Amino acid sequence: MRQITTHTAPASSLRGLSDTSWQPQGACHGMDPMEADATFFALPRDHAATEFAKELCARCPVRSECLNYALENGIRDGVWGGMTSVERLAMRRRLPDRLDYGRVAAFFDGRDVHLTQAERDVVIDHAYARGWRRERLATALRISPEHARDLLRKAANKVSDRDRTSGVPRRETATNQTRTAKTGKPAASRLTTQQPVSRSVTSASAHAPLGKAA
């Protein structure tokens, strides 16, 4: 699989959209093509064939990979992952909203993982939080740098709006932090207007006992 962020990430069980490396592990692998077609793509009323296909899928070690492959590639016919086309219909409709943080983590490990829209949104938010530049995000998502820039800006605005709604104080600028470190006081307190003090009042107060007015 294509490496995105690192060349040392361990192999992931998650796959890309067009990856079919799981197929040789399937329980149906090696079946006669005609028999497989009659079993997994049976006629609508051939219930015996459909049940036999589901029995094979029930003991298949890559059943979930098979089901995801059918869903993500929009395959509407046949039995995939132990589910018929009608049974997959509801899952197909909810697919864009699927949010699997395992896939998000695999993406940041450098794996070519097929992401739904919900997972992609989470990836963009985390990329912004990690300080990714637009070129890096563009390479990872296979989009233009301009598009990546706009996505990172939207993520920044989302964070800003969330912090403002939650009452999170804004960060001090570097200049304010430097002034605070030198004076021991917030920079804002140094902006207050000071009234001039006359020489006579200053000298008198210097000789006044502590705790009394001059």
Buried (B, 14 or more C-beta within 10 A) or exposed (E): BEEBBEEEBEEBEBBBEEBEEBEEEBBBEEBEEEEBEBBBBBEEEBEEBBEBBBEBBEEBEBBEBBBBBBBBEEEEEBBBBBBBBEBBEEBBEEBEEBEBEEBBBBBBBBBBBBBBEBBBBBBBBBBBEEEBEBEBBBBBBEBEBEEBBEBBEBBEEBBEEEEEEEEEEEEBEEEEEEBBEEEEEEBEEEEEEEEEEEEEEEEEEEEEEEEEEE
